[in-house]
Amino acid sequence: MRSRDIKVAVVTALFLISGCGQGPGEEPAVGSPTPPPAPGHFVADTGVEEQPVMREMADYAFDVIDPASLAENSVIVVSGRVIGVERSFVSANADIVTAYSVQVEAVYKGEKVADVISVRLPGGTVPLGEYIVALDKLGLYEMKLGSKDLDRDGEPDGGDGGYQDPRTMDPMVPISENWGLNPTSEKTLGELQPELWVFYIGGSEDGSYYGTAFDYSLKYLKDGLVHSLDTETKVAPYPEAELSGK
């Protein structure tokens, strides 16, 4: 069970409401051109590519950095290609997640895995109105967006100015979360040039699989080695054989 730092969650949500990234009419950032995406991969914009990558603060019952431990605690481990984006929505943990259609190329662990499966990964974009409704149903509005109790100045109690109640904003304003795990990102596919994506799957819900360890659940295969997307922990690439926990 993930145990999130509540303070981090609140700050994250307020940041997302305020907006980020390149606005309409702004010049794109100057830099080296992004290489074309790896051939044979589906490319789609889920609305998170220009957002800074977030980090999960969680306590796990196993070592999510160790490949053997991650495989042991996964129900299914597969490699494949993303062939479509199904939808983004708010999960039971109040995270924005996206469901991807995955064409399975190899099964390293698990039985009776279909040729095409639906896999949820953290990150994506939903309209503000949908986001608020989902948080209300979960009873997590105040954890993510702050107090609903406004003082006489129209600010949350103890507010220091510059606040706009999310409930008064345009419900179609996009709210995005980026955990660096979008396997359809043109930028990511161009920079990494993956041969296949690797999914560590913890189980299924409502006909869709979900990752074993949130933002550690997606890796990629290249030149016979499995590479991590987590640049902070400096995980060394490991042989494809270790995907089965060997």
Secondary structure in CASP SS format (residue, H / E / C, confidence):
PFRMAT SS
TARGET T0000
AUTHOR 0000-0000-0000
METHOD secondary structure of the structure
MODEL  1
M C 1.00
R C 1.00
S C 1.00
R C 1.00
D C 1.00
I H 1.00
K H 1.00
V H 1.00
A H 1.00
V H 1.00
V H 1.00
T H 1.00
A H 1.00
L H 1.00
F H 1.00
L H 1.00
I H 1.00
S H 1.00
G C 1.00
C C 1.00
G C 1.00
Q C 1.00
G C 1.00
P C 1.00
G C 1.00
E C 1.00
E C 1.00
P C 1.00
A C 1.00
V C 1.00
G C 1.00
S C 1.00
P C 1.00
T C 1.00
P C 1.00
P C 1.00
P C 1.00
A C 1.00
P C 1.00
G C 1.00
H C 1.00
F C 1.00
V C 1.00
A C 1.00
D C 1.00
T C 1.00
G C 1.00
V C 1.00
E C 1.00
E C 1.00
Q C 1.00
P C 1.00
V C 1.00
M C 1.00
R C 1.00
E C 1.00
M C 1.00
A C 1.00
D C 1.00
Y C 1.00
A C 1.00
F C 1.00
D C 1.00
V C 1.00
I C 1.00
D C 1.00
P H 1.00
A H 1.00
S H 1.00
L H 1.00
A H 1.00
E H 1.00
N C 1.00
S C 1.00
V C 1.00
I E 1.00
V E 1.00
V E 1.00
S E 1.00
G E 1.00
R E 1.00
V E 1.00
I E 1.00
G E 1.00
V E 1.00
E E 1.00
R E 1.00
S E 1.00
F E 1.00
V E 1.00
S C 1.00
A C 1.00
N C 1.00
A C 1.00
D C 1.00
I E 1.00
V E 1.00
T E 1.00
A E 1.00
Y E 1.00
S E 1.00
V E 1.00
Q E 1.00
V E 1.00
E E 1.00
A E 1.00
V E 1.00
Y E 1.00
K E 1.00
G C 1.00
E C 1.00
K C 1.00
V C 1.00
A C 1.00
D C 1.00
V E 1.00
I E 1.00
S E 1.00
V E 1.00
R E 1.00
L E 1.00
P E 1.00
G C 1.00
G E 1.00
T E 1.00
V E 1.00
P E 1.00
L H 1.00
G H 1.00
E H 1.00
Y H 1.00
I H 1.00
V H 1.00
A H 1.00
L H 1.00
D H 1.00
K H 1.00
L H 1.00
G C 1.00
L C 1.00
Y H 1.00
E H 1.00
M H 1.00
K H 1.00
L H 1.00
G C 1.00
S C 1.00
K C 1.00
D C 1.00
L E 1.00
D C 1.00
R C 1.00
D C 1.00
G C 1.00
E C 1.00
P E 1.00
D C 1.00
G C 1.00
G C 1.00
D C 1.00
G C 1.00
G C 1.00
Y C 1.00
Q C 1.00
D C 1.00
P H 1.00
R H 1.00
T H 1.00
M C 1.00
D C 1.00
P C 1.00
M C 1.00
V C 1.00
P E 1.00
I E 1.00
S E 1.00
E E 1.00
N C 1.00
W C 1.00
G C 1.00
L C 1.00
N C 1.00
P C 1.00
T C 1.00
S C 1.00
E H 1.00
K H 1.00
T H 1.00
L H 1.00
G H 1.00
E H 1.00
L H 1.00
Q C 1.00
P C 1.00
E C 1.00
L E 1.00
W E 1.00
V E 1.00
F E 1.00
Y E 1.00
I E 1.00
G E 1.00
G E 1.00
S E 1.00
E E 1.00
D C 1.00
G C 1.00
S E 1.00
Y E 1.00
Y E 1.00
G E 1.00
T C 1.00
A C 1.00
F H 1.00
D H 1.00
Y H 1.00
S C 1.00
L E 1.00
K E 1.00
Y E 1.00
L E 1.00
K E 1.00
D C 1.00
G C 1.00
L E 1.00
V E 1.00
H E 1.00
S E 1.00
L C 1.00
D C 1.00
T C 1.00
E C 1.00
T C 1.00
K C 1.00
V C 1.00
A C 1.00
P C 1.00
Y E 1.00
P E 1.00
E H 1.00
A H 1.00
E H 1.00
L H 1.00
S H 1.00
G C 1.00
K C 1.00
END
